[in-house]
Amino acid sequence: MNCTIIGISDSATPWFPPEVEAAIARGNVFSGGRRHREIMASRLPVGYKWIDITVPLSDVFRQYDEVSGSLVIFASGDPLFYGFAATVLRERPHWQLTIYPSFHSLQLLAHRLCLPYQDMCMVSLTGRPWDALDEALIRGERLIGCLTDHHRSPLAIAQRMIDYGFDRYYRMAVGERLGNAESERVGWVDLSTFNPQSSTLNLQSSIFNLQSVSSPNCVILQQTAVRPRPFGIPEKEFHLLDGRERMITKMPARLLALSLLDLRHRHQLWDVGFCTGSVSIEAKLQFPHLGITAFEVRPECEELMMLNSRRHGTPGIRTVMGDVLEADLESLPQPDAVFIGGHGGKLREIILRLHPLMPSGATLVFNAVSDDSCRLFADSVHEVGMTLVSETRLAIDNHNPLVIMKAVISS
């Protein structure tokens, strides 16, 4: 199959170079979304056939396979930038493709703002979770471009930034229906107009209200100040369980445990017995790429995690409340690193429950507070076939010494 993919903007009268005009004139079977057909209908040859791109895509590709000759597909912007060309390459890798890109929406928005964008971190929230945006914000990227959808809209992005305190460090530009001369709108939005008393947004620019932005749209976040990102958060900076400092993993122990977990090359951390959330929050700050699931049996700790993660700007930590032994663990992203900070007298049972879910090479770290818990951890990891690789004794101020123990699943 010879397939030509042509990128277009939202303009009602798109301009094409001669080679693209020739490809359209030669075609007889065309495809694209509903908006693409509205834009291109008057430009297509007499008697053309159109295949709508709708879900399920398997039906679309079945129709493509029945095409004799060449196929011309219209896509938004640059078809290789989170676009339909990537889908075609995945589904029909043997096809012969010719691609003619247009500016994608984030390029257009940067141009409208006269904003150099060579170092812009670009993330797609279209049908995707918040993970990539959360990571970019925690890293403190200078410029972040966001492709949006109806759920992760400019308003939802603004709310998330405000919830986690990033509104003080970024300003937001919104582009609406870019490329359409009649309805395009671009403007900067002042996030500081959020009213925390009513928990509502009253976000205005000189052009539009953020609560009524039309689709398609996109967002650029420009850093206005660098948010502090400490390596080690003092205990006094956390909301504590009943105000008790003994109920939080102390900073030196926290950092040593994270070091032993070797998180730079890990993907999923499980924090069992999170209490204040200090280990999860410290891990997310230092390793923002990391997916983190935190478990806690005490219901009052759920609010502590929320308060502390918002205070320290660490969105994206998943919390599972209740007994970890009774949770539906198989439905969660599986861990290649586990920290056990609290076990409620069920350390052996927890290790036996978690071990089958951990892949080869995974790490398990435990803070032991007594000789009995040291022996129990050593015996339990030996029982499941893990290797105990280190025991580090650490004394902090006047607190009883800890033994930070690390075990691994051998390759």
Contacts in CASP RR format, 6 or more apart in sequence:
PFRMAT RR
TARGET T0000
AUTHOR 0000-0000-0000
METHOD contacts of the structure
MODEL  1
MNCTIIGISDSATPWFPPEVEAAIARGNVFSGGRRHREIMASRLPVGYKW
IDITVPLSDVFRQYDEVSGSLVIFASGDPLFYGFAATVLRERPHWQLTIY
PSFHSLQLLAHRLCLPYQDMCMVSLTGRPWDALDEALIRGERLIGCLTDH
HRSPLAIAQRMIDYGFDRYYRMAVGERLGNAESERVGWVDLSTFNPQSST
LNLQSSIFNLQSVSSPNCVILQQTAVRPRPFGIPEKEFHLLDGRERMITK
MPARLLALSLLDLRHRHQLWDVGFCTGSVSIEAKLQFPHLGITAFEVRPE
CEELMMLNSRRHGTPGIRTVMGDVLEADLESLPQPDAVFIGGHGGKLREI
ILRLHPLMPSGATLVFNAVSDDSCRLFADSVHEVGMTLVSETRLAIDNHN
PLVIMKAVISS
1 64 0 8 1.000
1 65 0 8 1.000
1 67 0 8 1.000
1 69 0 8 1.000
1 70 0 8 1.000
1 71 0 8 1.000
1 92 0 8 1.000
1 94 0 8 1.000
1 95 0 8 1.000
1 96 0 8 1.000
2 69 0 8 1.000
2 70 0 8 1.000
2 71 0 8 1.000
2 95 0 8 1.000
2 96 0 8 1.000
2 98 0 8 1.000
3 64 0 8 1.000
3 70 0 8 1.000
3 71 0 8 1.000
3 72 0 8 1.000
3 73 0 8 1.000
3 88 0 8 1.000
3 92 0 8 1.000
3 95 0 8 1.000
3 96 0 8 1.000
3 97 0 8 1.000
3 98 0 8 1.000
4 23 0 8 1.000
4 70 0 8 1.000
4 71 0 8 1.000
4 72 0 8 1.000
4 73 0 8 1.000
4 97 0 8 1.000
4 98 0 8 1.000
4 99 0 8 1.000
4 100 0 8 1.000
5 72 0 8 1.000
5 73 0 8 1.000
5 74 0 8 1.000
5 75 0 8 1.000
5 79 0 8 1.000
5 84 0 8 1.000
5 85 0 8 1.000
5 88 0 8 1.000
5 97 0 8 1.000
5 98 0 8 1.000
5 99 0 8 1.000
5 100 0 8 1.000
6 16 0 8 1.000
6 20 0 8 1.000
6 23 0 8 1.000
6 24 0 8 1.000
6 72 0 8 1.000
6 73 0 8 1.000
6 74 0 8 1.000
6 75 0 8 1.000
6 79 0 8 1.000
6 100 0 8 1.000
6 102 0 8 1.000
7 74 0 8 1.000
7 75 0 8 1.000
7 76 0 8 1.000
7 77 0 8 1.000
7 78 0 8 1.000
7 79 0 8 1.000
7 100 0 8 1.000
7 101 0 8 1.000
7 102 0 8 1.000
8 14 0 8 1.000
8 36 0 8 1.000
8 39 0 8 1.000
8 40 0 8 1.000
8 74 0 8 1.000
8 75 0 8 1.000
8 76 0 8 1.000
8 77 0 8 1.000
8 102 0 8 1.000
9 76 0 8 1.000
9 77 0 8 1.000
9 102 0 8 1.000
9 103 0 8 1.000
9 108 0 8 1.000
9 178 0 8 1.000
9 179 0 8 1.000
9 180 0 8 1.000
10 35 0 8 1.000
10 39 0 8 1.000
10 76 0 8 1.000
10 177 0 8 1.000
10 178 0 8 1.000
10 179 0 8 1.000
10 180 0 8 1.000
10 184 0 8 1.000
10 216 0 8 1.000
11 39 0 8 1.000
11 179 0 8 1.000
11 180 0 8 1.000
11 181 0 8 1.000
12 39 0 8 1.000
12 180 0 8 1.000
12 181 0 8 1.000
12 182 0 8 1.000
14 39 0 8 1.000
14 40 0 8 1.000
14 102 0 8 1.000
16 24 0 8 1.000
16 100 0 8 1.000
17 100 0 8 1.000
19 100 0 8 1.000
20 100 0 8 1.000
23 72 0 8 1.000
23 98 0 8 1.000
23 100 0 8 1.000
24 43 0 8 1.000
24 44 0 8 1.000
24 45 0 8 1.000
24 72 0 8 1.000
25 45 0 8 1.000
26 70 0 8 1.000
27 45 0 8 1.000
27 48 0 8 1.000
27 70 0 8 1.000
27 72 0 8 1.000
28 45 0 8 1.000
28 47 0 8 1.000
28 48 0 8 1.000
28 49 0 8 1.000
29 48 0 8 1.000
29 49 0 8 1.000
29 50 0 8 1.000
29 51 0 8 1.000
29 67 0 8 1.000
29 69 0 8 1.000
29 70 0 8 1.000
29 71 0 8 1.000
29 72 0 8 1.000
30 40 0 8 1.000
30 44 0 8 1.000
30 48 0 8 1.000
30 49 0 8 1.000
30 50 0 8 1.000
30 51 0 8 1.000
30 71 0 8 1.000
30 72 0 8 1.000
30 73 0 8 1.000
30 74 0 8 1.000
31 50 0 8 1.000
31 51 0 8 1.000
31 52 0 8 1.000
31 53 0 8 1.000
31 60 0 8 1.000
31 64 0 8 1.000
31 71 0 8 1.000
31 72 0 8 1.000
31 73 0 8 1.000
31 74 0 8 1.000
32 50 0 8 1.000
32 51 0 8 1.000
32 52 0 8 1.000
32 53 0 8 1.000
32 73 0 8 1.000
32 74 0 8 1.000
32 75 0 8 1.000
32 84 0 8 1.000
33 52 0 8 1.000
33 53 0 8 1.000
33 54 0 8 1.000
33 74 0 8 1.000
34 52 0 8 1.000
36 74 0 8 1.000
36 75 0 8 1.000
36 76 0 8 1.000
37 50 0 8 1.000
37 52 0 8 1.000
37 74 0 8 1.000
39 74 0 8 1.000
40 74 0 8 1.000
44 50 0 8 1.000
51 60 0 8 1.000
51 63 0 8 1.000
51 64 0 8 1.000
52 60 0 8 1.000
53 60 0 8 1.000
53 73 0 8 1.000
53 84 0 8 1.000
54 60 0 8 1.000
57 87 0 8 1.000
57 91 0 8 1.000
61 91 0 8 1.000
61 92 0 8 1.000
64 71 0 8 1.000
64 92 0 8 1.000
73 79 0 8 1.000
73 84 0 8 1.000
73 88 0 8 1.000
75 83 0 8 1.000
75 84 0 8 1.000
75 85 0 8 1.000
76 83 0 8 1.000
76 104 0 8 1.000
76 105 0 8 1.000
76 216 0 8 1.000
77 83 0 8 1.000
77 101 0 8 1.000
77 102 0 8 1.000
77 103 0 8 1.000
77 104 0 8 1.000
77 105 0 8 1.000
78 101 0 8 1.000
78 102 0 8 1.000
78 103 0 8 1.000
78 104 0 8 1.000
78 107 0 8 1.000
79 85 0 8 1.000
79 86 0 8 1.000
79 99 0 8 1.000
79 101 0 8 1.000
80 86 0 8 1.000
80 99 0 8 1.000
80 101 0 8 1.000
81 101 0 8 1.000
81 104 0 8 1.000
81 122 0 8 1.000
82 124 0 8 1.000
82 126 0 8 1.000
82 147 0 8 1.000
85 97 0 8 1.000
85 99 0 8 1.000
88 95 0 8 1.000
88 97 0 8 1.000
89 97 0 8 1.000
103 111 0 8 1.000
105 147 0 8 1.000
105 175 0 8 1.000
105 178 0 8 1.000
105 216 0 8 1.000
105 217 0 8 1.000
105 218 0 8 1.000
106 117 0 8 1.000
106 120 0 8 1.000
106 122 0 8 1.000
106 145 0 8 1.000
106 146 0 8 1.000
106 147 0 8 1.000
106 218 0 8 1.000
106 220 0 8 1.000
107 117 0 8 1.000
108 178 0 8 1.000
108 179 0 8 1.000
109 173 0 8 1.000
109 175 0 8 1.000
109 178 0 8 1.000
109 186 0 8 1.000
109 218 0 8 1.000
109 220 0 8 1.000
110 116 0 8 1.000
110 117 0 8 1.000
110 120 0 8 1.000
110 220 0 8 1.000
112 175 0 8 1.000
112 178 0 8 1.000
112 186 0 8 1.000
113 173 0 8 1.000
113 186 0 8 1.000
113 220 0 8 1.000
115 143 0 8 1.000
115 173 0 8 1.000
115 220 0 8 1.000
115 222 0 8 1.000
117 143 0 8 1.000
117 220 0 8 1.000
119 142 0 8 1.000
119 143 0 8 1.000
120 143 0 8 1.000
120 144 0 8 1.000
120 145 0 8 1.000
120 220 0 8 1.000
121 136 0 8 1.000
121 139 0 8 1.000
121 141 0 8 1.000
121 143 0 8 1.000
121 144 0 8 1.000
121 145 0 8 1.000
122 144 0 8 1.000
122 145 0 8 1.000
122 146 0 8 1.000
122 147 0 8 1.000
123 132 0 8 1.000
123 133 0 8 1.000
123 136 0 8 1.000
123 144 0 8 1.000
123 145 0 8 1.000
123 146 0 8 1.000
123 147 0 8 1.000
124 132 0 8 1.000
124 146 0 8 1.000
124 147 0 8 1.000
125 132 0 8 1.000
125 133 0 8 1.000
125 146 0 8 1.000
125 147 0 8 1.000
125 148 0 8 1.000
125 149 0 8 1.000
125 152 0 8 1.000
125 157 0 8 1.000
126 147 0 8 1.000
126 148 0 8 1.000
126 149 0 8 1.000
126 152 0 8 1.000
127 149 0 8 1.000
127 151 0 8 1.000
127 152 0 8 1.000
128 152 0 8 1.000
130 152 0 8 1.000
130 160 0 8 1.000
130 315 0 8 1.000
130 316 0 8 1.000
131 291 0 8 1.000
131 316 0 8 1.000
133 144 0 8 1.000
133 146 0 8 1.000
133 157 0 8 1.000
133 160 0 8 1.000
134 288 0 8 1.000
134 315 0 8 1.000
134 316 0 8 1.000
135 288 0 8 1.000
135 289 0 8 1.000
136 144 0 8 1.000
137 144 0 8 1.000
137 161 0 8 1.000
137 164 0 8 1.000
137 166 0 8 1.000
137 170 0 8 1.000
137 221 0 8 1.000
137 313 0 8 1.000
137 315 0 8 1.000
138 229 0 8 1.000
138 284 0 8 1.000
138 285 0 8 1.000
138 288 0 8 1.000
138 313 0 8 1.000
138 314 0 8 1.000
138 315 0 8 1.000
139 288 0 8 1.000
140 169 0 8 1.000
140 223 0 8 1.000
140 226 0 8 1.000
140 227 0 8 1.000
140 229 0 8 1.000
141 223 0 8 1.000
142 222 0 8 1.000
142 223 0 8 1.000
143 220 0 8 1.000
143 221 0 8 1.000
143 222 0 8 1.000
143 223 0 8 1.000
144 170 0 8 1.000
144 220 0 8 1.000
144 221 0 8 1.000
145 218 0 8 1.000
145 219 0 8 1.000
145 220 0 8 1.000
145 221 0 8 1.000
146 152 0 8 1.000
146 157 0 8 1.000
146 218 0 8 1.000
146 219 0 8 1.000
146 220 0 8 1.000
146 221 0 8 1.000
147 218 0 8 1.000
148 154 0 8 1.000
148 157 0 8 1.000
148 215 0 8 1.000
148 217 0 8 1.000
148 218 0 8 1.000
148 219 0 8 1.000
150 215 0 8 1.000
153 213 0 8 1.000
153 217 0 8 1.000
154 172 0 8 1.000
154 174 0 8 1.000
154 189 0 8 1.000
154 210 0 8 1.000
154 213 0 8 1.000
154 217 0 8 1.000
154 219 0 8 1.000
155 201 0 8 1.000
155 203 0 8 1.000
155 210 0 8 1.000
155 211 0 8 1.000
155 213 0 8 1.000
157 172 0 8 1.000
157 219 0 8 1.000
157 221 0 8 1.000
158 167 0 8 1.000
158 172 0 8 1.000
158 189 0 8 1.000
158 191 0 8 1.000
158 194 0 8 1.000
158 201 0 8 1.000
158 203 0 8 1.000
158 210 0 8 1.000
159 201 0 8 1.000
160 315 0 8 1.000
161 167 0 8 1.000
161 170 0 8 1.000
161 172 0 8 1.000
161 191 0 8 1.000
161 221 0 8 1.000
162 191 0 8 1.000
162 194 0 8 1.000
162 201 0 8 1.000
163 310 0 8 1.000
163 315 0 8 1.000
164 309 0 8 1.000
164 310 0 8 1.000
164 313 0 8 1.000
164 314 0 8 1.000
164 315 0 8 1.000
165 310 0 8 1.000
165 313 0 8 1.000
166 227 0 8 1.000
166 313 0 8 1.000
167 191 0 8 1.000
167 192 0 8 1.000
167 194 0 8 1.000
168 225 0 8 1.000
168 227 0 8 1.000
169 223 0 8 1.000
169 224 0 8 1.000
169 225 0 8 1.000
169 226 0 8 1.000
169 227 0 8 1.000
170 191 0 8 1.000
170 221 0 8 1.000
170 222 0 8 1.000
170 223 0 8 1.000
170 224 0 8 1.000
171 188 0 8 1.000
171 189 0 8 1.000
171 190 0 8 1.000
171 191 0 8 1.000
171 221 0 8 1.000
171 222 0 8 1.000
171 224 0 8 1.000
172 188 0 8 1.000
172 189 0 8 1.000
172 191 0 8 1.000
172 219 0 8 1.000
172 220 0 8 1.000
172 221 0 8 1.000
172 222 0 8 1.000
173 186 0 8 1.000
173 187 0 8 1.000
173 188 0 8 1.000
173 189 0 8 1.000
173 219 0 8 1.000
173 220 0 8 1.000
173 221 0 8 1.000
173 222 0 8 1.000
174 185 0 8 1.000
174 186 0 8 1.000
174 187 0 8 1.000
174 189 0 8 1.000
174 205 0 8 1.000
174 208 0 8 1.000
174 210 0 8 1.000
174 213 0 8 1.000
174 217 0 8 1.000
174 218 0 8 1.000
174 219 0 8 1.000
175 184 0 8 1.000
175 185 0 8 1.000
175 186 0 8 1.000
175 187 0 8 1.000
175 213 0 8 1.000
175 217 0 8 1.000
175 218 0 8 1.000
175 219 0 8 1.000
176 183 0 8 1.000
176 184 0 8 1.000
176 185 0 8 1.000
176 186 0 8 1.000
176 208 0 8 1.000
176 213 0 8 1.000
176 214 0 8 1.000
176 215 0 8 1.000
176 216 0 8 1.000
176 217 0 8 1.000
177 183 0 8 1.000
177 184 0 8 1.000
177 185 0 8 1.000
177 214 0 8 1.000
177 215 0 8 1.000
177 216 0 8 1.000
177 217 0 8 1.000
178 184 0 8 1.000
178 186 0 8 1.000
178 216 0 8 1.000
178 218 0 8 1.000
183 214 0 8 1.000
185 207 0 8 1.000
185 208 0 8 1.000
186 207 0 8 1.000
187 205 0 8 1.000
187 206 0 8 1.000
187 207 0 8 1.000
187 208 0 8 1.000
188 205 0 8 1.000
189 203 0 8 1.000
189 204 0 8 1.000
189 205 0 8 1.000
189 210 0 8 1.000
190 203 0 8 1.000
190 204 0 8 1.000
190 205 0 8 1.000
191 203 0 8 1.000
193 201 0 8 1.000
193 202 0 8 1.000
193 203 0 8 1.000
193 204 0 8 1.000
194 201 0 8 1.000
194 202 0 8 1.000
194 203 0 8 1.000
195 201 0 8 1.000
195 202 0 8 1.000
201 210 0 8 1.000
201 211 0 8 1.000
203 209 0 8 1.000
203 210 0 8 1.000
203 211 0 8 1.000
204 210 0 8 1.000
227 313 0 8 1.000
229 285 0 8 1.000
230 285 0 8 1.000
231 255 0 8 1.000
231 286 0 8 1.000
232 251 0 8 1.000
232 254 0 8 1.000
232 255 0 8 1.000
232 282 0 8 1.000
233 251 0 8 1.000
233 278 0 8 1.000
233 281 0 8 1.000
233 282 0 8 1.000
233 285 0 8 1.000
233 312 0 8 1.000
234 251 0 8 1.000
235 245 0 8 1.000
235 248 0 8 1.000
235 250 0 8 1.000
235 251 0 8 1.000
235 278 0 8 1.000
237 311 0 8 1.000
237 312 0 8 1.000
238 248 0 8 1.000
238 276 0 8 1.000
238 277 0 8 1.000
238 278 0 8 1.000
238 281 0 8 1.000
238 304 0 8 1.000
238 308 0 8 1.000
238 311 0 8 1.000
239 276 0 8 1.000
239 304 0 8 1.000
239 307 0 8 1.000
239 308 0 8 1.000
239 311 0 8 1.000
240 247 0 8 1.000
240 248 0 8 1.000
240 276 0 8 1.000
240 304 0 8 1.000
241 247 0 8 1.000
241 248 0 8 1.000
241 275 0 8 1.000
241 276 0 8 1.000
241 298 0 8 1.000
241 300 0 8 1.000
241 301 0 8 1.000
241 304 0 8 1.000
246 399 0 8 1.000
247 275 0 8 1.000
247 276 0 8 1.000
248 275 0 8 1.000
248 276 0 8 1.000
248 278 0 8 1.000
249 257 0 8 1.000
249 275 0 8 1.000
249 278 0 8 1.000
249 279 0 8 1.000
249 341 0 8 1.000
249 367 0 8 1.000
250 396 0 8 1.000
250 399 0 8 1.000
252 394 0 8 1.000
252 396 0 8 1.000
253 367 0 8 1.000
253 394 0 8 1.000
253 396 0 8 1.000
253 402 0 8 1.000
253 404 0 8 1.000
254 278 0 8 1.000
254 279 0 8 1.000
254 282 0 8 1.000
255 282 0 8 1.000
256 392 0 8 1.000
256 394 0 8 1.000
256 404 0 8 1.000
257 279 0 8 1.000
257 339 0 8 1.000
257 365 0 8 1.000
257 367 0 8 1.000
257 404 0 8 1.000
258 279 0 8 1.000
258 282 0 8 1.000
258 283 0 8 1.000
258 286 0 8 1.000
260 363 0 8 1.000
260 365 0 8 1.000
260 390 0 8 1.000
260 392 0 8 1.000
260 404 0 8 1.000
260 406 0 8 1.000
261 269 0 8 1.000
261 283 0 8 1.000
261 337 0 8 1.000
261 339 0 8 1.000
261 363 0 8 1.000
261 365 0 8 1.000
261 406 0 8 1.000
262 337 0 8 1.000
262 363 0 8 1.000
263 269 0 8 1.000
263 283 0 8 1.000
263 286 0 8 1.000
263 287 0 8 1.000
263 290 0 8 1.000
263 337 0 8 1.000
264 287 0 8 1.000
266 287 0 8 1.000
266 290 0 8 1.000
266 336 0 8 1.000
266 337 0 8 1.000
266 363 0 8 1.000
267 289 0 8 1.000
267 290 0 8 1.000
267 291 0 8 1.000
267 333 0 8 1.000
267 336 0 8 1.000
268 290 0 8 1.000
268 291 0 8 1.000
268 292 0 8 1.000
268 293 0 8 1.000
268 333 0 8 1.000
268 334 0 8 1.000
268 335 0 8 1.000
268 336 0 8 1.000
268 337 0 8 1.000
269 280 0 8 1.000
269 283 0 8 1.000
269 290 0 8 1.000
269 291 0 8 1.000
269 292 0 8 1.000
269 293 0 8 1.000
269 335 0 8 1.000
269 337 0 8 1.000
269 338 0 8 1.000
269 339 0 8 1.000
270 292 0 8 1.000
270 293 0 8 1.000
270 294 0 8 1.000
270 295 0 8 1.000
270 335 0 8 1.000
270 337 0 8 1.000
270 338 0 8 1.000
270 339 0 8 1.000
270 354 0 8 1.000
271 277 0 8 1.000
271 279 0 8 1.000
271 280 0 8 1.000
271 283 0 8 1.000
271 292 0 8 1.000
271 293 0 8 1.000
271 294 0 8 1.000
271 295 0 8 1.000
271 339 0 8 1.000
271 341 0 8 1.000
272 295 0 8 1.000
272 324 0 8 1.000
272 338 0 8 1.000
272 339 0 8 1.000
272 340 0 8 1.000
272 341 0 8 1.000
272 342 0 8 1.000
272 343 0 8 1.000
272 350 0 8 1.000
272 354 0 8 1.000
273 294 0 8 1.000
273 295 0 8 1.000
273 296 0 8 1.000
273 297 0 8 1.000
273 324 0 8 1.000
273 340 0 8 1.000
273 341 0 8 1.000
273 342 0 8 1.000
273 343 0 8 1.000
274 280 0 8 1.000
274 294 0 8 1.000
274 295 0 8 1.000
274 296 0 8 1.000
274 301 0 8 1.000
274 305 0 8 1.000
274 319 0 8 1.000
274 341 0 8 1.000
275 296 0 8 1.000
275 298 0 8 1.000
275 301 0 8 1.000
275 304 0 8 1.000
275 341 0 8 1.000
275 342 0 8 1.000
276 301 0 8 1.000
276 304 0 8 1.000
276 305 0 8 1.000
276 308 0 8 1.000
277 294 0 8 1.000
277 301 0 8 1.000
277 304 0 8 1.000
277 305 0 8 1.000
277 308 0 8 1.000
277 309 0 8 1.000
277 317 0 8 1.000
278 308 0 8 1.000
279 339 0 8 1.000
279 341 0 8 1.000
280 292 0 8 1.000
280 294 0 8 1.000
280 305 0 8 1.000
280 309 0 8 1.000
280 314 0 8 1.000
280 317 0 8 1.000
281 308 0 8 1.000
281 309 0 8 1.000
281 312 0 8 1.000
281 314 0 8 1.000
281 317 0 8 1.000
283 290 0 8 1.000
283 292 0 8 1.000
284 290 0 8 1.000
284 292 0 8 1.000
284 309 0 8 1.000
284 314 0 8 1.000
284 316 0 8 1.000
284 317 0 8 1.000
285 312 0 8 1.000
285 313 0 8 1.000
285 314 0 8 1.000
291 316 0 8 1.000
291 318 0 8 1.000
291 333 0 8 1.000
292 316 0 8 1.000
292 317 0 8 1.000
292 318 0 8 1.000
293 317 0 8 1.000
293 318 0 8 1.000
293 319 0 8 1.000
293 320 0 8 1.000
293 332 0 8 1.000
293 333 0 8 1.000
293 335 0 8 1.000
294 305 0 8 1.000
294 317 0 8 1.000
294 318 0 8 1.000
294 319 0 8 1.000
294 320 0 8 1.000
295 319 0 8 1.000
295 320 0 8 1.000
295 321 0 8 1.000
295 322 0 8 1.000
295 324 0 8 1.000
295 327 0 8 1.000
296 302 0 8 1.000
296 305 0 8 1.000
296 319 0 8 1.000
296 320 0 8 1.000
296 321 0 8 1.000
296 322 0 8 1.000
297 321 0 8 1.000
297 322 0 8 1.000
297 323 0 8 1.000
297 324 0 8 1.000
297 344 0 8 1.000
299 321 0 8 1.000
299 322 0 8 1.000
301 321 0 8 1.000
302 319 0 8 1.000
302 321 0 8 1.000
305 317 0 8 1.000
305 319 0 8 1.000
309 315 0 8 1.000
309 316 0 8 1.000
309 317 0 8 1.000
318 332 0 8 1.000
320 327 0 8 1.000
320 332 0 8 1.000
324 350 0 8 1.000
324 353 0 8 1.000
324 354 0 8 1.000
325 346 0 8 1.000
325 349 0 8 1.000
325 350 0 8 1.000
325 353 0 8 1.000
329 353 0 8 1.000
329 354 0 8 1.000
329 357 0 8 1.000
330 357 0 8 1.000
334 357 0 8 1.000
334 358 0 8 1.000
334 359 0 8 1.000
335 354 0 8 1.000
335 357 0 8 1.000
335 358 0 8 1.000
335 362 0 8 1.000
336 358 0 8 1.000
336 359 0 8 1.000
336 361 0 8 1.000
336 362 0 8 1.000
336 363 0 8 1.000
337 362 0 8 1.000
337 363 0 8 1.000
337 364 0 8 1.000
337 365 0 8 1.000
338 354 0 8 1.000
338 358 0 8 1.000
338 362 0 8 1.000
338 363 0 8 1.000
338 364 0 8 1.000
338 365 0 8 1.000
339 364 0 8 1.000
339 365 0 8 1.000
339 366 0 8 1.000
340 347 0 8 1.000
340 350 0 8 1.000
340 351 0 8 1.000
340 364 0 8 1.000
340 365 0 8 1.000
340 366 0 8 1.000
340 367 0 8 1.000
341 366 0 8 1.000
341 367 0 8 1.000
343 350 0 8 1.000
347 366 0 8 1.000
347 373 0 8 1.000
347 376 0 8 1.000
347 377 0 8 1.000
347 380 0 8 1.000
348 376 0 8 1.000
348 379 0 8 1.000
348 380 0 8 1.000
348 383 0 8 1.000
351 364 0 8 1.000
351 377 0 8 1.000
351 380 0 8 1.000
351 381 0 8 1.000
351 383 0 8 1.000
351 384 0 8 1.000
352 380 0 8 1.000
352 383 0 8 1.000
352 384 0 8 1.000
354 364 0 8 1.000
355 384 0 8 1.000
355 385 0 8 1.000
355 386 0 8 1.000
355 409 0 8 1.000
358 364 0 8 1.000
358 409 0 8 1.000
359 409 0 8 1.000
360 409 0 8 1.000
360 410 0 8 1.000
360 411 0 8 1.000
361 408 0 8 1.000
361 409 0 8 1.000
361 410 0 8 1.000
361 411 0 8 1.000
362 408 0 8 1.000
362 409 0 8 1.000
363 406 0 8 1.000
363 407 0 8 1.000
363 408 0 8 1.000
364 381 0 8 1.000
364 386 0 8 1.000
364 406 0 8 1.000
364 407 0 8 1.000
364 408 0 8 1.000
364 409 0 8 1.000
365 404 0 8 1.000
365 405 0 8 1.000
365 406 0 8 1.000
365 407 0 8 1.000
366 373 0 8 1.000
366 377 0 8 1.000
366 404 0 8 1.000
366 405 0 8 1.000
366 407 0 8 1.000
367 402 0 8 1.000
367 403 0 8 1.000
367 404 0 8 1.000
367 405 0 8 1.000
368 374 0 8 1.000
368 377 0 8 1.000
368 402 0 8 1.000
368 403 0 8 1.000
368 404 0 8 1.000
368 405 0 8 1.000
369 400 0 8 1.000
369 402 0 8 1.000
374 391 0 8 1.000
374 403 0 8 1.000
374 405 0 8 1.000
377 388 0 8 1.000
377 405 0 8 1.000
377 407 0 8 1.000
378 388 0 8 1.000
378 405 0 8 1.000
381 387 0 8 1.000
381 388 0 8 1.000
381 407 0 8 1.000
382 388 0 8 1.000
385 409 0 8 1.000
385 410 0 8 1.000
386 407 0 8 1.000
386 408 0 8 1.000
386 409 0 8 1.000
386 410 0 8 1.000
387 407 0 8 1.000
387 408 0 8 1.000
387 409 0 8 1.000
387 410 0 8 1.000
388 405 0 8 1.000
388 406 0 8 1.000
388 407 0 8 1.000
389 406 0 8 1.000
389 407 0 8 1.000
389 408 0 8 1.000
390 404 0 8 1.000
390 405 0 8 1.000
390 406 0 8 1.000
391 403 0 8 1.000
391 404 0 8 1.000
391 405 0 8 1.000
391 406 0 8 1.000
392 403 0 8 1.000
392 404 0 8 1.000
392 405 0 8 1.000
393 401 0 8 1.000
393 402 0 8 1.000
393 403 0 8 1.000
394 401 0 8 1.000
394 402 0 8 1.000
394 403 0 8 1.000
394 404 0 8 1.000
395 401 0 8 1.000
395 402 0 8 1.000
396 402 0 8 1.000
END
